């Protein structure tokens, strides 16, 4: 997570703009997020170019490789480092790259997420999540509140998404980026480096919209809970129900919407009975 007391100069740049309010115009300085393009080389071959905030670049690369099914385990990575002089990430695997990759990939990891490798190996490498873990509904609301209050970068610029990983009802890591996909990849990359495999109680939280690609990240990581401040798409819901993900959207204040595998969320006394029919 970005230090809330001092924002790095390479993350924000102030530019002169005009501000309008009630029809009146004034000049002022506006803080803008700085993004950076980072080539990702695996076994000497460029497989992607990551457009991202200059934080946790190595974690982003590792999470990207895993969620895109280019690796199946952190044990397959012999070395991974960010070369700050050349500004690229070099990864050496313990095995050759899989066959079938395009000759050249111009892949920008941002909010829209362009081309993806995942569809090539979805059926082979993505399996449904099985979990009997249950969590109190009030913990979900509390965790989402912590995310929304945590980001100094968002308060300063309004230009980043935040993601978090929680275990046993407590947040263990925050990540931020210009893209919601990147933020989740950073969180998963952190877990791959520091706490893998994850326990049944693991939960992903995000400030971004939940698309099909976002849901697949949770499935790929074996994380049964995905919670967002925003809305899911219909495609994301179909995948969540089919692949064993408890999907929560519109988590704001003490309210949220539970879309799938509702039996894992314990309601307060006096509520209607929650079943697994969703």
Number of C-alpha atoms within 10 A of each C-alpha: 16 17 11 11 7 9 13 13 9 13 17 18 14 14 10 10 12 10 13 10 7 5 6 7 10 9 10 11 12 15 17 16 21 16 17 16 15 23 23 23 18 21 15 10 15 18 22 22 20 24 20 24 25 18 18 21 20 21 24 27 27 28 28 25 24 22 25 23 22 19 20 15 14 18 12 13 17 11 13 17 14 18 11 9 6 9 13 20 22 20 22 18 16 11 11 9 15 9 6 8 12 9 8 10 14 14 18 19 24 19 19 11 14 10 13 15 18 18 11 13 12 14 9 9 13 18 15 18 20 14 17 9 15 14 16 13 17 14 16 23 18 16 20 25 16 12 20 18 10 16 21 17 26 18 13 15 15 14 16 22 25 27 29 26 24 18 15 14 16 15 18 13 16 22 27 29 29 23 22 25 27 30 31 31 29 28 26 32 26 22 21 20 15 10 11 14 13 16 15 18 18 22 25 22 26 29 24 24 20 26 18 17 18 20 24 24 24 25 24 21 23 24 26 27 31 23 29 23 24 16 18 22 12 12 13 21 21 14 20 26 17 13 22 21 29 26 24 26 23 18 24 16 12 13 13 19 15 17 17 23 23 19 18 21 21 16 16 10 7 6 8 8 9 14 12 9 9 12
